[in-house]
Amino acid sequence: MDIPWGDERRKKLITNVGLITSDGPHGPNVMAAEWTYQVSYSPGLIAISIGHLKATHENIRATKEFGVSIAATDQTVLASIAGGSTGKEVRKIAALQELGFGFWKAKRIKPMLVEGAAAQFECRLVEEIRLGDHTLFVGEVLEATADPAKEPLAYHQGRYGRVALDLPKPSPEERERFGMVVEKHRKQTTEKARSLAKG
C-alpha cells in the first residue's frame, strides 16, 4: 500500500528537519529533508532520504558528498524557504543569504553548512539505495559540530515544534519490578541449554 503525503496515519510520525546542502550540476543548494537519521555509531553514518527528481539528488550523485545541518527551533523561516522550492529553478542559498541567513565553508566537503543550526555534519557518500520513490543516501561523517545552546526543530503533522522532555521516568520501585519480570522471562543461553540437555 501507499502512505501518501497528508495521510492521517503518516501524521503520527515525528521527525527532525535536516537542511541538506550540496554543490553539483545544479550549483550550491539547500533543501529541507525530514527523513534525516543517524544509522551507525562507528563509523558515524547519517542517512538522508531524497526524492529521485530533486536537485539535491542529482548533486549528491554527481559529487558523492553532502552536508547535513539539523535545523534549530529558531530556523523555521529558513526551513520553510529551503523546503518550499526546487534548486532546479531557484538559487535558494543566494536568496537565503539576501534575506540575512548565513552559511559557512565546510572543512572537508565543498557544500556549505547552515549557520546557527543545532548540529552540522560533513558527509562523504558511502552507499546509495533506491527505495520506492526516494533514494537513501548514506554518508560517513567526516566532521561534526553541535551548538549545546540550540534545540533541534521537530516536525509533526505538517507543523514545527520543539521536543518536550517533560514526561516522568518510571520510579525506582517500578524499574525494580520490571527488572524482576524481565529476568523471569530471560532466554537460556546456548551453553546452559546444552548442559541441561546433557543432564
N, CA and C atoms as a LAMMPS dump frame, in Angstrom:
ITEM: TIMESTEP
0
ITEM: NUMBER OF ATOMS
597
ITEM: BOX BOUNDS ff ff ff
-5.0000000000000000e+02 5.0000000000000000e+02
-5.0000000000000000e+02 5.0000000000000000e+02
-5.0000000000000000e+02 5.0000000000000000e+02
ITEM: ATOMS id mol type element x y z
1 1 1 N 0.827 -1.195 0
2 1 2 C 0 0 0
3 1 3 C 0.864 1.249 0
4 2 1 N 0.286 2.356 -0.379
5 2 2 C 0.977 3.644 -0.335
6 2 3 C 0.623 4.365 0.959
7 3 1 N 1.514 5.235 1.398
8 3 2 C 1.246 6.118 2.534
9 3 3 C 1.548 7.532 2.048
10 4 1 N 0.595 8.159 1.374
11 4 2 C 0.876 9.445 0.713
12 4 3 C 0.986 10.614 1.684
13 5 1 N 1.547 11.703 1.177
14 5 2 C 1.603 12.958 1.917
15 5 3 C 0.183 13.335 2.346
16 6 1 N 0.005 13.734 3.595
17 6 2 C -1.3 14.126 4.086
18 6 3 C -2.11 12.989 4.695
19 7 1 N -1.663 11.743 4.532
20 7 2 C -2.36 10.598 5.115
21 7 3 C -2.381 10.732 6.642
22 8 1 N -3.545 10.493 7.255
23 8 2 C -3.687 10.647 8.707
24 8 3 C -2.733 9.739 9.483
25 9 1 N -2.483 8.538 8.955
26 9 2 C -1.567 7.608 9.643
27 9 3 C -0.131 8.121 9.59
28 10 1 N 0.226 8.736 8.468
29 10 2 C 1.567 9.284 8.328
30 10 3 C 1.802 10.425 9.304
31 11 1 N 0.748 11.147 9.641
32 11 2 C 0.881 12.306 10.518
33 11 3 C 1.305 11.941 11.942
34 12 1 N 1.286 10.661 12.285
35 12 2 C 1.715 10.241 13.622
36 12 3 C 3.239 10.145 13.728
37 13 1 N 3.931 10.24 12.6
38 13 2 C 5.4 10.198 12.624
39 13 3 C 5.942 11.561 13.033
40 14 1 N 6.989 11.545 13.853
41 14 2 C 7.652 12.775 14.287
42 14 3 C 9.081 12.745 13.755
43 15 1 N 9.5 13.826 13.127
44 15 2 C 10.851 13.863 12.559
45 15 3 C 11.554 15.167 12.95
46 16 1 N 12.829 15.223 12.599
47 16 2 C 13.544 16.495 12.697
48 16 3 C 13.494 17.171 11.324
49 17 1 N 14.22 18.244 11.162
50 17 2 C 14.334 18.911 9.863
51 17 3 C 15.818 18.996 9.523
52 18 1 N 16.237 18.18 8.562
53 18 2 C 17.617 18.224 8.098
54 18 3 C 17.729 19.227 6.957
55 19 1 N 18.649 20.159 7.064
56 19 2 C 18.915 21.11 5.983
57 19 3 C 20.088 20.537 5.19
58 20 1 N 19.787 19.94 4.043
59 20 2 C 20.779 19.198 3.259
60 20 3 C 21.409 20.137 2.235
61 21 1 N 22.717 20.301 2.326
62 21 2 C 23.438 21.159 1.384
63 21 3 C 24.233 20.304 0.41
64 22 1 N 24.296 20.774 -0.819
65 22 2 C 25.03 20.068 -1.866
66 22 3 C 25.534 21.1 -2.861
67 23 1 N 26.469 20.683 -3.712
68 23 2 C 27.012 21.604 -4.716
69 23 3 C 27.485 20.777 -5.898
70 24 1 N 26.652 20.732 -6.928
71 24 2 C 26.967 19.902 -8.092
72 24 3 C 26.43 20.52 -9.362
73 25 1 N 25.811 19.717 -10.246
74 25 2 C 25.312 20.236 -11.528
75 25 3 C 24.32 21.383 -11.39
76 26 1 N 23.585 21.427 -10.291
77 26 2 C 22.607 22.499 -10.075
78 26 3 C 23.168 23.632 -9.217
79 27 1 N 24.494 23.604 -8.966
80 27 2 C 25.117 24.65 -8.175
81 27 3 C 24.87 24.466 -6.687
82 28 1 N 25.309 25.431 -5.884
83 28 2 C 25.096 25.333 -4.441
84 28 3 C 23.6 25.289 -4.131
85 29 1 N 23.211 24.346 -3.259
86 29 2 C 21.783 24.178 -2.985
87 29 3 C 21.557 23.751 -1.54
88 30 1 N 20.373 24.063 -1.041
89 30 2 C 19.936 23.597 0.283
90 30 3 C 18.488 23.158 0.151
91 31 1 N 18.149 22.057 0.805
92 31 2 C 16.76 21.612 0.849
93 31 3 C 16.44 21.137 2.262
94 32 1 N 15.177 21.189 2.619
95 32 2 C 14.733 20.666 3.91
96 32 3 C 14.28 19.226 3.715
97 33 1 N 14.839 18.318 4.513
98 33 2 C 14.501 16.894 4.408
99 33 3 C 14.155 16.375 5.798
100 34 1 N 12.912 15.929 5.971
101 34 2 C 12.534 15.448 7.291
102 34 3 C 13.052 14.044 7.57
103 35 1 N 13.418 13.284 6.561
104 35 2 C 13.93 11.929 6.783
105 35 3 C 15.455 11.976 6.837
106 36 1 N 15.968 12.331 7.982
107 36 2 C 17.406 12.506 8.226
108 36 3 C 17.744 11.806 9.538
109 37 1 N 18.576 10.765 9.495
110 37 2 C 18.81 9.943 10.679
111 37 3 C 20.266 9.506 10.811
112 38 1 N 20.719 9.335 12.039
113 38 2 C 21.977 8.639 12.285
114 38 3 C 21.679 7.151 12.232
115 39 1 N 22.499 6.384 11.514
116 39 2 C 22.241 4.947 11.382
117 39 3 C 23.405 4.087 11.859
118 40 1 N 24.498 4.693 12.338
119 40 2 C 25.619 3.926 12.887
120 40 3 C 26.442 4.83 13.79
121 41 1 N 26.933 4.241 14.906
122 41 2 C 27.838 4.96 15.799
123 41 3 C 29.276 4.917 15.279
124 42 1 N 29.707 3.703 14.854
125 42 2 C 31.106 3.524 14.479
126 42 3 C 31.207 2.68 13.207
127 43 1 N 31.514 3.288 12.066
128 43 2 C 31.747 4.725 11.924
129 43 3 C 30.423 5.492 11.992
130 44 1 N 30.523 6.782 12.244
131 44 2 C 29.333 7.615 12.256
132 44 3 C 28.746 7.717 10.862
133 45 1 N 27.506 7.267 10.706
134 45 2 C 26.839 7.311 9.406
135 45 3 C 25.516 8.047 9.547
136 46 1 N 25.241 8.93 8.592
137 46 2 C 23.979 9.658 8.522
138 46 3 C 23.284 9.257 7.227
139 47 1 N 21.981 8.935 7.326
140 47 2 C 21.192 8.588 6.148
141 47 3 C 20.17 9.684 5.882
142 48 1 N 20.019 10.033 4.618
143 48 2 C 19.011 11.007 4.213
144 48 3 C 18.209 10.394 3.064
145 49 1 N 16.918 10.629 3.063
146 49 2 C 16.056 10.069 2.024
147 49 3 C 15.571 11.206 1.129
148 50 1 N 15.927 11.137 -0.156
149 50 2 C 15.701 12.238 -1.094
150 50 3 C 14.925 11.733 -2.313
151 51 1 N 13.91 12.468 -2.73
152 51 2 C 13.134 12.12 -3.918
153 51 3 C 14.011 12.085 -5.164
154 52 1 N 13.689 11.155 -6.074
155 52 2 C 14.531 10.925 -7.255
156 52 3 C 14.69 12.139 -8.168
157 53 1 N 13.704 13.024 -8.191
158 53 2 C 13.736 14.135 -9.146
159 53 3 C 14.29 15.427 -8.555
160 54 1 N 14.739 15.38 -7.306
161 54 2 C 15.221 16.594 -6.636
162 54 3 C 16.6 17.02 -7.154
163 55 1 N 16.847 18.319 -7.137
164 55 2 C 18.174 18.839 -7.485
165 55 3 C 19.234 18.272 -6.547
166 56 1 N 18.897 18.143 -5.261
167 56 2 C 19.836 17.585 -4.275
168 56 3 C 20.23 16.169 -4.643
169 57 1 N 19.281 15.387 -5.12
170 57 2 C 19.554 14.008 -5.546
171 57 3 C 20.628 14.001 -6.636
172 58 1 N 20.438 14.844 -7.638
173 58 2 C 21.393 14.888 -8.755
174 58 3 C 22.75 15.425 -8.307
175 59 1 N 22.745 16.434 -7.429
176 59 2 C 24.014 16.982 -6.923
177 59 3 C 24.815 15.921 -6.153
178 60 1 N 24.141 15.19 -5.282
179 60 2 C 24.845 14.188 -4.467
180 60 3 C 25.361 13.051 -5.336
181 61 1 N 24.555 12.599 -6.282
182 61 2 C 25.006 11.508 -7.158
183 61 3 C 26.244 11.915 -7.949
184 62 1 N 26.314 13.177 -8.33
185 62 2 C 27.44 13.653 -9.141
186 62 3 C 28.702 13.87 -8.315
187 63 1 N 28.556 14.302 -7.052
188 63 2 C 29.723 14.719 -6.268
189 63 3 C 30.091 13.772 -5.131
190 64 1 N 29.178 12.885 -4.742
191 64 2 C 29.426 11.893 -3.68
192 64 3 C 29.684 12.536 -2.32
193 65 1 N 29.049 13.684 -2.071
194 65 2 C 29.195 14.325 -0.76
195 65 3 C 27.997 15.231 -0.494
196 66 1 N 27.757 15.5 0.793
197 66 2 C 26.656 16.391 1.163
198 66 3 C 26.851 16.853 2.601
199 67 1 N 26.205 17.961 2.932
200 67 2 C 26.207 18.465 4.294
201 67 3 C 24.838 18.279 4.913
202 68 1 N 24.81 18.057 6.22
203 68 2 C 23.553 17.961 6.963
204 68 3 C 23.63 18.945 8.122
205 69 1 N 22.742 19.919 8.132
206 69 2 C 22.618 20.835 9.265
207 69 3 C 21.249 20.57 9.881
208 70 1 N 21.225 20.193 11.146
209 70 2 C 19.957 19.928 11.822
210 70 3 C 19.369 21.276 12.244
211 71 1 N 18.223 21.622 11.662
212 71 2 C 17.614 22.935 11.917
213 71 3 C 17.32 23.129 13.396
214 72 1 N 17.532 24.348 13.871
215 72 2 C 17.232 24.724 15.253
216 72 3 C 15.835 25.324 15.332
217 73 1 N 15.306 25.43 16.54
218 73 2 C 13.929 25.914 16.721
219 73 3 C 13.734 27.351 16.24
220 74 1 N 14.81 28.12 16.113
221 74 2 C 14.663 29.498 15.622
222 74 3 C 14.899 29.597 14.112
223 75 1 N 14.877 28.455 13.405
224 75 2 C 15.135 28.453 11.96
225 75 3 C 13.931 27.978 11.143
226 76 1 N 12.727 28.255 11.632
227 76 2 C 11.53 27.812 10.912
228 76 3 C 11.385 28.51 9.559
229 77 1 N 11.723 29.796 9.496
230 77 2 C 11.618 30.524 8.224
231 77 3 C 12.619 29.952 7.219
232 78 1 N 13.845 29.754 7.676
233 78 2 C 14.879 29.19 6.808
234 78 3 C 14.443 27.816 6.296
235 79 1 N 13.918 26.969 7.192
236 79 2 C 13.484 25.624 6.804
237 79 3 C 12.346 25.695 5.792
238 80 1 N 11.417 26.613 5.98
239 80 2 C 10.289 26.754 5.056
240 80 3 C 10.754 27.168 3.671
241 81 1 N 11.695 28.099 3.605
242 81 2 C 12.207 28.548 2.303
243 81 3 C 13.01 27.424 1.636
244 82 1 N 13.841 26.732 2.431
245 82 2 C 14.657 25.641 1.88
246 82 3 C 13.783 24.516 1.346
247 83 1 N 12.605 24.305 1.975
248 83 2 C 11.734 23.225 1.545
249 83 3 C 10.635 23.648 0.591
250 84 1 N 10.531 24.934 0.3
251 84 2 C 9.388 25.428 -0.456
252 84 3 C 9.59 25.615 -1.94
253 85 1 N 10.783 25.342 -2.453
254 85 2 C 11.025 25.495 -3.89
255 85 3 C 12.123 24.518 -4.3
256 86 1 N 12.34 24.38 -5.582
257 86 2 C 13.333 23.442 -6.082
258 86 3 C 14.625 24.157 -6.486
259 87 1 N 15.739 23.52 -6.207
260 87 2 C 17.04 24.042 -6.604
261 87 3 C 17.27 24.004 -8.098
262 88 1 N 16.371 23.356 -8.84
263 88 2 C 16.467 23.373 -10.305
264 88 3 C 15.996 24.709 -10.872
265 89 1 N 15.19 25.438 -10.079
266 89 2 C 14.619 26.695 -10.557
267 89 3 C 15.036 27.909 -9.745
268 90 1 N 15.476 27.712 -8.493
269 90 2 C 15.761 28.833 -7.595
270 90 3 C 17.149 28.668 -6.981
271 91 1 N 17.921 29.756 -6.944
272 91 2 C 19.205 29.766 -6.234
273 91 3 C 18.878 30.035 -4.759
274 92 1 N 18.508 28.977 -4.053
275 92 2 C 17.98 29.132 -2.694
276 92 3 C 19.006 29.68 -1.707
277 93 1 N 20.251 29.252 -1.828
278 93 2 C 21.268 29.763 -0.9
279 93 3 C 21.457 31.261 -1.106
280 94 1 N 21.507 31.709 -2.356
281 94 2 C 21.647 33.144 -2.633
282 94 3 C 20.443 33.912 -2.093
283 95 1 N 19.238 33.354 -2.276
284 95 2 C 18.027 34.012 -1.767
285 95 3 C 18.049 34.1 -0.248
286 96 1 N 18.453 33.011 0.397
287 96 2 C 18.504 32.996 1.866
288 96 3 C 19.554 33.971 2.393
289 97 1 N 20.703 34.043 1.701
290 97 2 C 21.734 34.997 2.124
291 97 3 C 21.236 36.431 1.99
292 98 1 N 20.499 36.714 0.926
293 98 2 C 19.948 38.065 0.755
294 98 3 C 18.951 38.392 1.872
295 99 1 N 18.281 37.372 2.376
296 99 2 C 17.329 37.562 3.472
297 99 3 C 18.002 37.609 4.849
298 100 1 N 19.332 37.457 4.865
299 100 2 C 20.077 37.585 6.115
300 100 3 C 20.479 36.284 6.771
301 101 1 N 20.224 35.155 6.136
302 101 2 C 20.627 33.866 6.706
303 101 3 C 22.066 33.558 6.305
304 102 1 N 22.793 32.928 7.225
305 102 2 C 24.215 32.697 6.992
306 102 3 C 24.564 31.255 6.661
307 103 1 N 25.628 31.112 5.902
308 103 2 C 26.203 29.803 5.572
309 103 3 C 27.703 29.914 5.779
310 104 1 N 28.359 28.817 6.157
311 104 2 C 29.806 28.877 6.296
312 104 3 C 30.479 27.728 5.571
313 105 1 N 31.735 27.964 5.228
314 105 2 C 32.512 26.998 4.447
315 105 3 C 32.831 25.785 5.302
316 106 1 N 32.552 24.603 4.776
317 106 2 C 32.866 23.359 5.474
318 106 3 C 34.362 23.074 5.408
319 107 1 N 34.835 22.194 6.283
320 107 2 C 36.262 21.866 6.312
321 107 3 C 36.632 20.785 5.308
322 108 1 N 35.761 19.775 5.136
323 108 2 C 36.155 18.587 4.378
324 108 3 C 35.338 18.358 3.103
325 109 1 N 34.299 19.148 2.892
326 109 2 C 33.467 18.979 1.699
327 109 3 C 33.246 20.337 1.037
328 110 1 N 32.837 20.319 -0.221
329 110 2 C 32.604 21.574 -0.941
330 110 3 C 31.314 22.289 -0.518
331 111 1 N 30.199 21.56 -0.307
332 111 2 C 28.97 22.262 0.08
333 111 3 C 29.139 23.045 1.382
334 112 1 N 28.483 24.195 1.446
335 112 2 C 28.498 24.996 2.667
336 112 3 C 27.568 24.374 3.701
337 113 1 N 27.674 24.844 4.943
338 113 2 C 26.8 24.406 6.024
339 113 3 C 26.008 25.598 6.528
340 114 1 N 24.884 25.315 7.194
341 114 2 C 23.987 26.367 7.643
342 114 3 C 24.424 26.908 9.004
343 115 1 N 24.628 28.214 9.068
344 115 2 C 24.979 28.857 10.344
345 115 3 C 23.796 28.797 11.304
346 116 1 N 24.103 28.65 12.591
347 116 2 C 23.067 28.706 13.61
348 116 3 C 22.26 27.439 13.769
349 117 1 N 22.646 26.366 13.066
350 117 2 C 21.922 25.1 13.2
351 117 3 C 22.273 24.441 14.534
352 118 1 N 21.425 23.496 14.95
353 118 2 C 21.685 22.775 16.197
354 118 3 C 22.922 21.884 16.069
355 119 1 N 23.14 21.335 14.882
356 119 2 C 24.309 20.489 14.621
357 119 3 C 24.6 20.491 13.135
358 120 1 N 25.862 20.244 12.782
359 120 2 C 26.276 20.169 11.381
360 120 3 C 27.137 18.929 11.178
361 121 1 N 26.929 18.25 10.045
362 121 2 C 27.692 17.051 9.702
363 121 3 C 28.169 17.158 8.256
364 122 1 N 29.445 16.914 8.055
365 122 2 C 30.014 16.873 6.706
366 122 3 C 30.136 15.409 6.314
367 123 1 N 29.512 15.022 5.215
368 123 2 C 29.39 13.604 4.87
369 123 3 C 29.952 13.272 3.496
370 124 1 N 30.63 12.112 3.436
371 124 2 C 31.076 11.54 2.161
372 124 3 C 30.17 10.355 1.86
373 125 1 N 29.602 10.305 0.676
374 125 2 C 28.659 9.251 0.309
375 125 3 C 29.346 7.89 0.319
376 126 1 N 28.737 6.92 1.028
377 126 2 C 29.284 5.56 1.053
378 126 3 C 28.299 4.537 0.497
379 127 1 N 27.019 4.886 0.463
380 127 2 C 26.035 3.946 -0.082
381 127 3 C 24.814 4.692 -0.585
382 128 1 N 24.235 4.131 -1.633
383 128 2 C 23.053 4.724 -2.265
384 128 3 C 22.064 3.596 -2.537
385 129 1 N 20.88 3.684 -1.941
386 129 2 C 19.891 2.606 -2.067
387 129 3 C 18.58 3.195 -2.568
388 130 1 N 18.109 2.706 -3.69
389 130 2 C 16.824 3.165 -4.238
390 130 3 C 15.704 2.464 -3.485
391 131 1 N 14.825 3.23 -2.845
392 131 2 C 13.724 2.689 -2.058
393 131 3 C 12.436 3.392 -2.466
394 132 1 N 11.595 2.72 -3.244
395 132 2 C 10.342 3.329 -3.677
396 132 3 C 10.586 4.605 -4.455
397 133 1 N 9.909 5.685 -4.039
398 133 2 C 10.033 6.948 -4.774
399 133 3 C 11.155 7.844 -4.241
400 134 1 N 11.99 7.309 -3.349
401 134 2 C 13.125 8.047 -2.797
402 134 3 C 14.409 7.223 -2.924
403 135 1 N 15.532 7.899 -2.762
404 135 2 C 16.826 7.231 -2.645
405 135 3 C 17.383 7.515 -1.263
406 136 1 N 17.847 6.461 -0.596
407 136 2 C 18.501 6.611 0.698
408 136 3 C 19.99 6.794 0.445
409 137 1 N 20.494 7.98 0.74
410 137 2 C 21.926 8.257 0.639
411 137 3 C 22.527 8.122 2.026
412 138 1 N 23.536 7.265 2.163
413 138 2 C 24.197 7.065 3.449
414 138 3 C 25.583 7.692 3.363
415 139 1 N 25.852 8.623 4.267
416 139 2 C 27.134 9.314 4.261
417 139 3 C 27.93 9.045 5.518
418 140 1 N 29.232 8.838 5.341
419 140 2 C 30.121 8.733 6.504
420 140 3 C 30.47 10.142 6.96
421 141 1 N 30.352 10.376 8.247
422 141 2 C 30.617 11.702 8.8
423 141 3 C 32.121 11.937 8.858
424 142 1 N 32.566 13.015 8.214
425 142 2 C 33.987 13.387 8.216
426 142 3 C 34.287 14.435 9.286
427 143 1 N 33.338 15.327 9.529
428 143 2 C 33.44 16.374 10.556
429 143 3 C 32.052 16.588 11.137
430 144 1 N 31.993 16.931 12.417
431 144 2 C 30.695 17.195 13.053
432 144 3 C 30.866 18.257 14.126
433 145 1 N 29.874 19.142 14.224
434 145 2 C 29.858 20.152 15.281
435 145 3 C 28.43 20.25 15.816
436 146 1 N 28.3 20.737 17.029
437 146 2 C 26.964 20.933 17.618
438 146 3 C 27.01 22.156 18.518
439 147 1 N 25.897 22.847 18.606
440 147 2 C 25.764 24.007 19.482
441 147 3 C 24.887 23.602 20.666
442 148 1 N 25.474 23.445 21.858
443 148 2 C 24.696 22.994 23.017
444 148 3 C 23.576 23.952 23.403
445 149 1 N 23.64 25.191 22.953
446 149 2 C 22.604 26.165 23.294
447 149 3 C 21.391 26.082 22.364
448 150 1 N 21.51 25.317 21.277
449 150 2 C 20.435 25.246 20.282
450 150 3 C 19.625 23.962 20.443
451 151 1 N 18.294 24.09 20.363
452 151 2 C 17.402 22.932 20.379
453 151 3 C 17.076 22.535 18.945
454 152 1 N 17.004 21.221 18.658
455 152 2 C 16.617 20.812 17.306
456 152 3 C 15.14 21.073 17.049
457 153 1 N 14.839 21.436 15.828
458 153 2 C 13.468 21.681 15.4
459 153 3 C 12.766 20.347 15.135
460 154 1 N 11.56 20.197 15.659
461 154 2 C 10.766 18.993 15.408
462 154 3 C 9.7 19.303 14.359
463 155 1 N 9.288 18.268 13.627
464 155 2 C 8.266 18.426 12.592
465 155 3 C 7.224 17.333 12.781
466 156 1 N 5.948 17.745 12.917
467 156 2 C 4.887 16.787 13.201
468 156 3 C 3.555 17.339 12.691
469 157 1 N 2.806 16.511 11.957
470 157 2 C 1.512 16.893 11.402
471 157 3 C 1.585 18.177 10.572
472 158 1 N 2.701 18.32 9.834
473 158 2 C 2.864 19.486 8.975
474 158 3 C 3.18 20.767 9.727
475 159 1 N 3.533 20.651 11.015
476 159 2 C 3.825 21.844 11.816
477 159 3 C 5.185 21.701 12.503
478 160 1 N 5.797 22.846 12.77
479 160 2 C 7.053 22.873 13.508
480 160 3 C 6.771 22.883 15.009
481 161 1 N 7.72 22.328 15.759
482 161 2 C 7.584 22.329 17.211
483 161 3 C 8.931 22.105 17.864
484 162 1 N 8.887 21.834 19.162
485 162 2 C 10.114 21.538 19.889
486 162 3 C 9.918 20.257 20.675
487 163 1 N 11.024 19.629 21.019
488 163 2 C 10.977 18.398 21.794
489 163 3 C 10.771 18.772 23.254
490 164 1 N 9.737 18.215 23.879
491 164 2 C 9.465 18.488 25.292
492 164 3 C 9.808 17.241 26.099
493 165 1 N 10.89 17.323 26.864
494 165 2 C 11.33 16.181 27.674
495 165 3 C 10.76 16.33 29.075
496 166 1 N 9.424 16.273 29.161
497 166 2 C 8.792 16.551 30.451
498 166 3 C 7.944 15.387 30.962
499 167 1 N 8.059 14.218 30.341
500 167 2 C 7.331 13.058 30.833
501 167 3 C 8.169 12.334 31.877
502 168 1 N 7.549 11.87 32.973
503 168 2 C 8.342 11.254 34.043
504 168 3 C 8.859 9.87 33.657
505 169 1 N 10.052 9.543 34.16
506 169 2 C 10.587 8.189 34.01
507 169 3 C 9.911 7.28 35.044
508 170 1 N 9.915 5.967 34.815
509 170 2 C 9.386 5.067 35.841
510 170 3 C 10.153 5.239 37.155
511 171 1 N 9.471 5.056 38.261
512 171 2 C 10.095 5.193 39.584
513 171 3 C 11.073 4.044 39.812
514 172 1 N 11.993 4.179 40.792
515 172 2 C 12.909 3.069 41.11
516 172 3 C 12.156 1.777 41.459
517 173 1 N 11.037 1.909 42.15
518 173 2 C 10.247 0.723 42.503
519 173 3 C 9.688 0.042 41.25
520 174 1 N 9.185 0.866 40.318
521 174 2 C 8.652 0.301 39.076
522 174 3 C 9.751 -0.373 38.275
523 175 1 N 10.927 0.275 38.189
524 175 2 C 12.045 -0.309 37.434
525 175 3 C 12.485 -1.627 38.048
526 176 1 N 12.469 -1.721 39.376
527 176 2 C 12.842 -2.967 40.047
528 176 3 C 11.842 -4.072 39.695
529 177 1 N 10.564 -3.727 39.707
530 177 2 C 9.523 -4.718 39.367
531 177 3 C 9.655 -5.145 37.912
532 178 1 N 9.906 -4.183 37.016
533 178 2 C 10.082 -4.527 35.597
534 178 3 C 11.267 -5.479 35.429
535 179 1 N 12.374 -5.169 36.147
536 179 2 C 13.582 -5.987 36.049
537 179 3 C 13.335 -7.421 36.471
538 180 1 N 12.554 -7.609 37.527
539 180 2 C 12.248 -8.96 38.01
540 180 3 C 11.443 -9.733 36.967
541 181 1 N 10.491 -9.069 36.329
542 181 2 C 9.683 -9.743 35.303
543 181 3 C 10.541 -10.089 34.092
544 182 1 N 11.419 -9.165 33.691
545 182 2 C 12.306 -9.43 32.55
546 182 3 C 13.204 -10.623 32.849
547 183 1 N 13.786 -10.684 34.053
548 183 2 C 14.656 -11.809 34.436
549 183 3 C 13.888 -13.124 34.393
550 184 1 N 12.642 -13.1 34.823
551 184 2 C 11.8 -14.292 34.822
552 184 3 C 11.629 -14.841 33.406
553 185 1 N 11.664 -13.953 32.419
554 185 2 C 11.439 -14.363 31.034
555 185 3 C 12.715 -14.37 30.191
556 186 1 N 13.886 -14.304 30.866
557 186 2 C 15.151 -14.319 30.117
558 186 3 C 15.344 -15.668 29.437
559 187 1 N 15.754 -15.652 28.183
560 187 2 C 16.013 -16.889 27.449
561 187 3 C 17.29 -17.533 27.963
562 188 1 N 17.341 -18.865 27.932
563 188 2 C 18.55 -19.566 28.349
564 188 3 C 19.614 -19.406 27.281
565 189 1 N 20.866 -19.277 27.73
566 189 2 C 21.958 -19.194 26.753
567 189 3 C 22.17 -20.569 26.143
568 190 1 N 22.868 -20.616 25.039
569 190 2 C 23.132 -21.886 24.354
570 190 3 C 23.891 -22.84 25.26
571 191 1 N 24.861 -22.291 26.003
572 191 2 C 25.667 -23.143 26.88
573 191 3 C 24.785 -23.78 27.972
574 192 1 N 23.91 -22.963 28.594
575 192 2 C 23.032 -23.501 29.625
576 192 3 C 22.088 -24.536 29.032
577 193 1 N 21.587 -24.258 27.852
578 193 2 C 20.663 -25.195 27.218
579 193 3 C 21.353 -26.521 26.939
580 194 1 N 22.645 -26.478 26.5
581 194 2 C 23.398 -27.713 26.241
582 194 3 C 23.58 -28.522 27.505
583 195 1 N 23.961 -27.827 28.606
584 195 2 C 24.222 -28.559 29.846
585 195 3 C 22.932 -29.156 30.404
586 196 1 N 21.812 -28.46 30.236
587 196 2 C 20.534 -29.025 30.683
588 196 3 C 20.159 -30.236 29.838
589 197 1 N 20.465 -30.188 28.55
590 197 2 C 20.151 -31.303 27.659
591 197 3 C 20.97 -32.54 28.033
592 198 1 N 22.261 -32.323 28.448
593 198 2 C 23.114 -33.446 28.842
594 198 3 C 22.658 -34.028 30.174
595 199 1 N 22.217 -33.165 31.11
596 199 2 C 21.866 -33.584 32.467
597 199 3 C 20.564 -34.3 32.492
